[in-house]
């Protein structure tokens, strides 16, 4: 009798393991909505197409899991609700303590969006004024650390931040330049963009730590998409930038490095404070 029970337990364990393995055949991709042009829909968007092409590269089915707020991205990975996050996720040392990140697939800079008649011309000009940022982003930490005398309004998405700026409740909106340009390109007479050129943000694909070789495969995919040009000299990522009217994603340092060397650069990231401190130099 005991032998029959033991056999039954072994069978149940094997069936469970088989089902669990089958679940992993579908790549669950976490994205934040209201994030155009990076995510427009489950079939359209810069990062949407990266996710779809990655799933094909891995020979996996895929599904998109929408995340309501940017600050929830880390928890979705840690809880296992998604396998990866592709959602304008800047690589920082603090985040690397909790997650693994791929090599970068997009590079941008921070920027400030203000109304066209504003007297703000730098981040220092925002001191003691009201600014808005998206909660859970690097921009939020920038504002909280370097603008201690300003009132910082943290909102759950970019549309709310833009609304505060439109209504005059906030005098500045701090955000990634790629996002600012996409938000304001149809209202150039209404806004002006102040770019902060001495710092660079790097977007990477986030996954749970120690994910059994998945990170290596993702890095292979991104490296090929970044540095394998077609007959016209355009890589897959360059073509996607053109398709979604994004500024070319170029990094003069990493473009001359191997994939392994780029991975080492990520691991050598300084703390967030040192990283953001470059903005004031």
C-alpha positions, -999 to +999 in steps of 0.1 A: +000+000+000+028+024+009+045+017-024+013+025-043+010+058-024+047+066-032+042+059-069+011+081-070+030+110-053+058+106-079+033+107-108+016+138-093+050+156-090+059+147-126+026+160-139+029+192-120+065+197-133+053+190-168+025+216-165+048+241-150+073+236-178+046+241-204+036+274-187+071+286-192+067+280-230+047+312-230+068+343-224+048+367-201+059+402-210+051+430-186+043+464-200+029+497-186+000+511-205-002+548-216+034+546-227+034+556-263+052+551-286+070+524-266+038+505-259+007+513-279-011+479-279-002+442-278+007+444-315+020+479-319+048+499-303+086+501-301+089+478-271+059+457-281+078+447-313+110+440-293+090+417-270+073+399-300+107+395-318+123+383-286+097+356-281+102+345-317+140+344-311+134+322-280+109+300-300+082+308-274+046+319-275+040+352-258+014+372-239+014+408-227+006+415-191-004+452-185+009+469-154-011+498-141+017+519-126+054+523-132+062+518-095+048+483-097+072+469-123+097+454-098+069+436-078+055+420-109+088+404-116+095+393-080+060+378-076+063+359-108+034+376-125+056+382-155+088+367-169+103+399-182+096+436-181+100+457-213+088+492-203+112+521-205+130+505-175+162+524-167+191+503-154+203+515-120+224+499-093+195+499-068+173+480-093+201+456-100+201+446-063+166+431-069+165+422-106+188+412-135+189+435-165+198+428-201+223+449-220+206+482-231+183+483-261+177+520-260+196+551-248+181+585-239+187+615-217+166+633-191+147+664-201+124+690-186+091+699-203+078+734-196+053+758-211+066+779-240+064+811-219+082+797-189+114+813-175+128+778-166+159+770-186+177+744-164+170+720-136+183+746-111+156+770-122+129+746-108+141+752-072+112+763-050+088+757-078+062+730-084+073+701-107+057+668-116+071+634-122+059+598-127+059+578-095+084+550-094+108+564-120+144+576-120+129+611-127+111+610-093+143+602-075+161+630-094+135+655-082+134+644-046+172+643-042+181+675-061+151+697-056+145+696-019+129+730-018+105+722-046+071+707-043+072+674-063+039+660-075+043+623-081+016+608-104+009+573-116+013+580-153+026+605-179-008+617-190-016+630-155+018+648-154+011+664-187-023+675-175-008+692-144+015+711-167-013+721-190-034+733-161-006+754-146-006+734-114+030+723-121+056+745-138+078+717-150+076+680-159+108+660-155+110+629-177+131+609-202+138+629-233+124+602-256+091+603-237+090+641-236+095+643-274+067+619-280+044+637-257+051+672-271+058+667-308+022+677-317+023+709-295+056+725-302+042+760-300+028+752-265+059+736-249+096+739-249+120+710-240+152+716-220+175+687-225+201+676-200+230+664-222+256+653-196+238+622-185+224+591-202+197+567-193+198+531-205+167+510-209+171+473-203+148+442-202+143+432-166+140+396-154+141+377-121+176+370-108+192+337-116+167+328-144+185+297-157+203+312-188+174+334-199+195+365-195+222+352-218+197+345-245+181+379-242+215+396-244+223+376-275+190+388-291+196+425-282+232+425-293+222+410-327+193+435-331+217+464-322+248+456-342+238+433-371+230+457-400+210+448-431+222+456-467+213+493-461+234+495-429+204+496-405+201+473-376+167+460-365+166+484-335+175+514-358+146+504-381+122+503-352+134+537-340+126+551-375+092+534-376+081+549-343+098+583-349+122+579-320+156+596-319+184+572-330+196+551-300+233+555-302+260+551-276+295+557-289+312+537-261+291+505-262+289+505-301+326+495-300+323+469-273+315+432-273+284+419-257+304+406-227+321+440-223+287+457-223+274+433-196+304+442-175+296+479-178+261+473-164+276+454-134+299+484-127+271+509-124+276+534-096+250+541-070+219+560-080+231+591-062+264+592-081+245+584-113+221+613-109+247+637-095+262+641-130+231+662-139+244+691-118+279+691-132 
